[in-house]
Amino acid sequence: MPDASPCVCTALRKASRALTRRYDEHLADSGMTITQFALLQNIARAPDLPLSRLADELVMERTTLYRTLAPLERQGWLSLTTLGTTRVKTAALTDAGREAMQAAVPAWKAAQAEIVKGMGEADMQMLAIELRNLAALSEGFVFRC
């Protein structure tokens, strides 16, 4: 029988789903989700990063990353390239992808400001630190919830 303390994994997943819903509501007019926005932002920062390393950076399964990239490629927001004769792939934003991302920034900022205002700046900064620490601590752990 589990102990009386709440499951950290369950609590984080619930919070993540609620926040995702809120950001998605703000981004709805842009035609992208917060997951897509975050991917575009990460690709813009490191366009030559192999997709396997991008998946590692985002703590995503590679197959999940590839499934998430497919609609962005169909939308014309990014292009996938295979490097030489290797199986290594990279993603780069297209001009349309850069424009779509820039057009979505005000909606993202509005969602971000709403959440920071609700939590308070100091608590938000502390939460960001603690979440990074938790992610680092969790590497190699197997959670059972």
Disulfide bonds with the S-S distance in Angstrom:
Cys7-Cys145 2.28
